[in-house]
Amino acid sequence: QVQFVESGGGLVQPGGSLTLSCAAAALKFFDFYTLGWYRQGPEKQRELVASIDKAGRTNYTNSVKGRFTISRDNAKKMVYLQMNVLEPEDTAVYYCNAPNLLRVNNYWGQGTQVTVSS
């Protein structure tokens, strides 16, 4: 069973920065998957925030463009999300996953809580 382990969340002030990490050590052929960061805020549906494909091409939801950067380290089987100029609206539990895997298995890790508050 594939497992994603998220870390790096915490409490940060508006305008602050935070870097999230996701380990996917058990994901076979990691290099070939598009990877994504998702988030779910209070009373909101889970949404895809950022993605990065095998060639390093990235996509972001409009609300985080210019503020968030997704990256990957294939040798370490890690995915990162650098978050800058954080806003209260960014408060959510953040998860990593592979969109293609979600087509087959609706499995999610524990996620990591990001709280943006003064």
MITIDO-948063 format. One record per residue: residue number from 1; y, x, z of N, C-alpha, C, O in turn. Coordinates in Angstrom, 1 decimal, decimal comma, m for minus. Layout:
% MITIDO-948063
NUM  Y  X  Z  Y  X  Z  Y  X  Z  Y  X  Z
...
% end
This chain:
% MITIDO-948063
1  m1,2  0,9  0,0  0,0  0,0  0,0  1,2  0,9  0,0  1,3  1,8  0,8
2  2,2  0,6  m0,9  3,4  1,3  m1,0  4,3  1,0  0,2  4,4  m0,1  0,7
3  4,9  2,0  0,8  5,8  1,9  1,9  7,1  2,6  1,7  7,1  3,8  1,3
4  8,2  1,9  1,9  9,5  2,5  1,9  10,1  2,6  3,3  10,0  1,6  4,1
5  10,6  3,7  3,7  11,2  3,9  5,0  12,6  4,2  4,9  13,0  5,3  4,5
6  13,5  3,3  5,4  14,9  3,5  5,3  15,5  4,0  6,6  14,9  3,7  7,7
7  16,5  4,8  6,5  17,2  5,4  7,7  18,6  5,7  7,4  19,0  5,7  6,3
8  19,4  5,9  8,5  20,8  6,4  8,3  21,8  5,4  8,6  23,0  5,7  8,6
9  21,4  4,1  8,9  22,4  3,1  9,2  23,0  3,3  10,6  22,6  4,2  11,4
10  24,0  2,5  10,9  24,7  2,6  12,1  26,0  1,8  12,1  26,3  1,1  11,2
11  26,8  2,0  13,2  28,1  1,4  13,3  29,1  2,3  12,8  29,2  3,5  13,2
12  30,0  1,8  11,9  31,1  2,6  11,4  32,3  1,8  11,2  32,2  0,6  11,1
13  33,5  2,4  11,4  34,7  1,7  11,2  35,1  1,4  9,8  34,6  2,2  8,9
14  35,9  0,4  9,5  36,3  0,2  8,1  37,0  1,4  7,6  37,8  2,1  8,3
15  36,7  1,7  6,3  37,2  2,9  5,7  36,3  4,1  5,9  36,5  5,2  5,3
16  35,3  4,0  6,8  34,4  5,1  7,0  33,4  5,3  6,0  33,3  4,6  5,0
17  32,5  6,3  6,2  31,4  6,6  5,3  30,1  6,7  6,0  30,0  6,9  7,2
18  29,0  6,5  5,3  27,7  6,6  5,8  26,8  6,9  4,6  27,0  6,5  3,5
19  25,7  7,7  4,9  24,7  8,0  3,9  23,4  7,4  4,4  22,9  7,8  5,5
20  22,8  6,6  3,5  21,4  6,1  3,8  20,4  6,9  3,1  20,6  7,4  2,0
21  19,2  7,0  3,7  18,1  7,7  3,1  16,9  6,7  3,0  16,7  5,9  3,9
22  16,1  6,9  2,0  14,9  6,2  1,8  13,7  7,1  1,4  13,9  7,8  0,4
23  12,7  7,1  2,2  11,5  7,9  1,9  10,4  7,1  1,3  10,1  6,0  1,8
24  9,8  7,5  0,2  8,8  6,8  m0,5  7,6  7,8  m0,8  7,2  7,9  m1,9
25  7,2  8,5  0,2  6,2  9,5  0,1  4,9  9,0  m0,6  4,2  9,8  m1,2
26  4,5  7,8  m0,3  3,2  7,3  m0,8  3,3  6,7  m2,2  2,3  6,2  m2,7
27  4,5  6,6  m2,8  4,6  6,0  m4,1  4,2  7,0  m5,2  4,9  8,0  m5,5
28  3,1  6,7  m5,8  2,5  7,5  m6,9  3,4  7,4  m8,1  3,9  6,3  m8,4
29  3,6  8,5  m8,8  4,4  8,5  m10,0  5,8  8,1  m9,7  6,4  7,4  m10,5
30  6,3  8,5  m8,6  7,7  8,2  m8,2  8,7  8,5  m9,3  9,7  7,7  m9,4
31  8,6  9,5  m10,0  9,6  10,0  m11,0  9,8  8,9  m12,1  10,9  8,9  m12,7
32  8,9  8,0  m12,3  8,9  7,1  m13,4  9,5  5,8  m13,0  9,8  4,9  m13,9
33  9,8  5,5  m11,8  10,3  4,2  m11,3  11,8  4,2  m11,3  12,4  5,2  m10,9
34  12,3  3,1  m11,7  13,7  2,7  m11,3  13,7  2,4  m9,8  12,9  1,6  m9,4
35  14,7  2,9  m9,1  14,8  2,7  m7,7  16,1  2,0  m7,4  17,1  2,1  m8,1
36  16,0  1,2  m6,3  17,2  0,4  m6,0  17,5  0,3  m4,5  16,5  0,4  m3,7
37  18,7  0,1  m4,1  19,1  m0,3  m2,8  19,5  m1,7  m2,8  20,3  m2,2  m3,7
38  19,0  m2,5  m1,8  19,3  m3,9  m1,7  19,9  m4,1  m0,3  19,8  m3,3  0,6
39  20,6  m5,2  m0,1  21,1  m5,5  1,2  21,1  m7,0  1,4  21,1  m7,8  0,5
40  21,0  m7,4  2,7  21,1  m8,8  3,1  22,0  m8,9  4,3  21,6  m8,5  5,4
41  23,1  m9,6  4,1  24,0  m9,8  5,2  23,7  m11,1  5,9  22,8  m11,9  5,4
42  24,4  m11,4  7,0  24,1  m12,6  7,7  24,2  m13,9  6,9  25,3  m14,1  6,2
43  23,3  m14,7  6,9  23,2  m16,0  6,1  23,5  m15,8  4,6  24,1  m16,6  4,0
44  23,1  m14,7  4,1  23,2  m14,4  2,7  21,9  m14,0  2,1  21,0  m13,5  2,8
45  21,7  m14,2  0,8  20,5  m13,8  0,1  20,5  m12,3  m0,1  21,6  m11,7  m0,2
46  19,4  m11,7  m0,2  19,2  m10,3  m0,5  19,8  m10,1  m1,9  19,4  m10,8  m2,9
47  20,5  m9,0  m2,1  21,1  m8,7  m3,4  20,9  m7,2  m3,7  20,8  m6,4  m2,8
48  20,8  m6,9  m5,0  20,6  m5,6  m5,4  22,0  m4,9  m5,5  22,9  m5,4  m6,2
49  22,2  m3,8  m4,8  23,5  m3,2  m4,7  23,7  m2,1  m5,7  24,7  m2,0  m6,3
50  22,6  m1,3  m5,8  22,7  m0,1  m6,7  21,3  0,2  m7,2  20,3  0,0  m6,5
51  21,2  0,8  m8,4  19,9  1,2  m8,9  20,1  2,5  m9,7  21,1  2,8  m10,2
52  19,0  3,2  m9,8  18,9  4,5  m10,6  17,6  4,6  m11,3  16,6  4,4  m10,7
53  17,6  4,8  m12,6  16,4  4,9  m13,3  15,9  6,3  m13,4  16,5  7,2  m12,9
54  14,8  6,5  m14,1  14,1  7,8  m14,2  15,0  8,8  m14,9  14,8  10,0  m14,6
55  15,9  8,4  m15,7  16,8  9,4  m16,4  18,1  9,6  m15,6  18,9  10,4  m16,0
56  18,2  9,0  m14,4  19,4  9,2  m13,6  20,5  8,3  m13,9  21,6  8,4  m13,3
57  20,3  7,3  m14,8  21,4  6,3  m15,1  21,5  5,3  m13,9  20,5  4,9  m13,4
58  22,7  5,0  m13,6  23,0  4,2  m12,4  23,7  2,9  m12,8  24,4  2,8  m13,8
59  23,4  1,9  m11,9  24,1  0,6  m12,0  24,5  0,2  m10,6  23,8  0,4  m9,7
60  25,6  m0,5  m10,5  26,1  m1,0  m9,2  26,7  m2,4  m9,4  27,2  m2,8  m10,4
61  26,5  m3,2  m8,3  27,1  m4,5  m8,3  28,6  m4,3  m8,1  29,1  m3,3  m7,6
62  29,4  m5,2  m8,7  30,8  m5,0  m8,8  31,5  m4,7  m7,4  32,5  m3,9  m7,4
63  31,1  m5,3  m6,4  31,7  m5,2  m5,1  31,6  m3,8  m4,5  32,4  m3,4  m3,6
64  30,7  m2,9  m5,0  30,6  m1,6  m4,5  31,0  m0,5  m5,5  30,9  0,7  m5,1
65  31,3  m0,9  m6,7  31,6  0,1  m7,7  32,8  1,0  m7,3  33,8  0,5  m6,8
66  32,7  2,3  m7,4  33,7  3,2  m7,0  33,6  3,6  m5,6  34,3  4,6  m5,2
67  32,8  3,0  m4,8  32,7  3,3  m3,4  31,3  3,8  m3,0  31,2  4,7  m2,1
68  30,3  3,3  m3,7  28,9  3,7  m3,4  28,3  4,6  m4,5  28,7  4,4  m5,6
69  27,5  5,5  m4,1  26,8  6,4  m5,1  25,3  6,4  m4,7  24,9  6,8  m3,6
70  24,4  6,1  m5,7  23,0  6,2  m5,5  22,5  7,5  m6,2  23,0  7,9  m7,2
71  21,6  8,1  m5,5  21,0  9,3  m6,1  19,5  9,4  m5,7  19,0  8,7  m4,9
72  18,8  10,3  m6,3  17,4  10,5  m6,1  17,0  11,9  m6,1  17,6  12,8  m6,8
73  16,0  12,3  m5,3  15,4  13,6  m5,3  13,9  13,4  m5,6  13,1  13,1  m4,7
74  13,5  13,6  m6,8  12,1  13,4  m7,2  11,1  14,3  m6,5  10,0  13,9  m6,2
75  11,5  15,5  m6,2  10,6  16,5  m5,6  10,3  16,1  m4,2  9,2  16,3  m3,7
76  11,3  15,4  m3,5  11,1  15,0  m2,1  10,7  13,5  m2,0  10,4  13,0  m1,0
77  10,7  12,8  m3,2  10,4  11,4  m3,2  11,4  10,6  m2,3  11,0  9,8  m1,4
78  12,7  10,9  m2,5  13,7  10,3  m1,6  14,8  9,7  m2,5  15,0  10,1  m3,6
79  15,4  8,6  m2,0  16,5  7,9  m2,6  17,6  7,8  m1,6  17,4  7,6  m0,4
80  18,8  8,0  m2,0  20,0  8,1  m1,1  21,0  7,1  m1,6  21,1  6,8  m2,8
81  21,8  6,6  m0,6  23,0  5,8  m0,9  24,2  6,3  m0,1  24,2  6,2  1,1
82  25,1  6,9  m0,8  26,3  7,4  m0,2  27,3  6,3  m0,2  27,7  5,8  m1,3
83  27,8  5,8  0,9  28,7  4,7  1,0  30,0  5,2  1,6  30,1  5,8  2,7
84  31,1  5,0  0,8  32,4  5,4  1,2  33,4  4,2  1,3  33,1  3,1  0,7
85  34,5  4,3  2,0  35,5  3,3  2,1  34,8  1,9  2,5  34,9  0,9  1,8
86  34,0  2,0  3,5  33,2  0,8  3,9  34,1  m0,3  4,4  35,1  m0,1  5,0
87  33,7  m1,5  4,1  34,4  m2,7  4,5  33,5  m3,6  5,3  32,3  m3,5  5,3
88  34,1  m4,5  6,1  33,3  m5,4  7,0  32,3  m6,2  6,1  31,2  m6,5  6,6
89  32,6  m6,5  4,9  31,8  m7,3  4,0  30,5  m6,5  3,6  29,6  m7,1  3,1
90  30,5  m5,2  3,9  29,3  m4,4  3,6  28,3  m4,5  4,7  27,2  m3,9  4,6
91  28,6  m5,1  5,8  27,7  m5,3  6,9  26,4  m6,0  6,5  26,5  m7,1  6,0
92  25,3  m5,4  6,7  24,0  m6,0  6,2  22,9  m5,1  6,6  23,1  m3,9  7,1
93  21,7  m5,6  6,4  20,5  m4,7  6,5  20,2  m4,2  5,1  20,2  m5,0  4,2
94  20,1  m2,9  5,0  19,9  m2,3  3,7  18,5  m1,8  3,5  17,9  m1,3  4,4
95  17,9  m2,1  2,3  16,5  m1,8  2,0  16,5  m1,1  0,7  17,4  m1,2  m0,2
96  15,5  m0,2  0,5  15,2  0,4  m0,8  13,9  m0,2  m1,3  13,0  m0,6  m0,6
97  13,8  m0,2  m2,6  12,6  m0,7  m3,3  12,6  m0,3  m4,7  13,6  0,3  m5,2
98  11,6  m0,7  m5,4  11,5  m0,5  m6,9  11,4  m1,8  m7,5  10,4  m2,5  m7,3
99  12,4  m2,2  m8,4  12,3  m3,5  m9,0  11,0  m3,9  m9,7  10,6  m5,0  m9,6
100  10,4  m2,9  m10,3  9,2  m3,2  m11,0  8,0  m3,5  m10,0  7,1  m4,3  m10,4
101  8,1  m2,9  m8,9  7,0  m3,2  m7,9  7,2  m4,6  m7,3  6,2  m5,2  m7,0
102  8,5  m5,0  m7,2  8,7  m6,3  m6,6  8,2  m7,4  m7,5  8,0  m8,6  m7,1
103  8,0  m7,1  m8,8  7,4  m8,1  m9,7  6,0  m8,4  m9,3  5,4  m9,5  m9,6
104  5,3  m7,5  m8,6  3,9  m7,6  m8,3  3,7  m7,9  m6,8  2,9  m8,7  m6,4
105  4,5  m7,2  m5,9  4,3  m7,3  m4,5  5,7  m7,4  m3,8  6,5  m6,6  m3,9
106  5,8  m8,5  m3,1  7,1  m8,8  m2,4  7,1  m8,1  m1,0  7,2  m8,7  0,0
107  6,9  m6,8  m1,0  6,9  m6,0  0,2  8,2  m5,3  0,4  8,7  m4,7  m0,5
108  8,7  m5,4  1,7  9,9  m4,8  2,1  9,7  m4,0  3,4  8,9  m4,4  4,2
109  10,4  m2,9  3,5  10,3  m2,1  4,7  11,2  m2,8  5,8  11,6  m3,9  5,6
110  11,4  m2,0  6,9  12,1  m2,6  8,0  13,6  m2,6  7,7  14,4  m3,4  8,3
111  14,1  m1,8  6,8  15,5  m1,7  6,4  16,2  m0,9  7,5  15,7  m0,6  8,5
112  17,5  m0,7  7,2  18,4  0,0  8,2  19,7  m0,8  8,3  20,3  m1,2  7,3
113  20,1  m1,1  9,5  21,3  m1,9  9,8  22,6  m1,1  9,6  22,7  0,0  10,2
114  23,5  m1,6  8,8  24,8  m1,1  8,6  25,8  m2,1  9,2  25,9  m3,2  8,7
115  26,6  m1,7  10,1  27,6  m2,6  10,7  29,0  m1,9  10,5  29,2  m0,8  11,0
116  29,9  m2,6  9,9  31,2  m2,1  9,6  32,2  m2,9  10,5  32,4  m4,1  10,1
117  32,7  m2,3  11,5  33,6  m3,1  12,4  34,5  m2,1  13,2  34,1  m1,0  13,4
118  35,7  m2,6  13,5  36,6  m1,9  14,3  36,6  m2,2  15,7  37,3  m1,7  16,6
% end
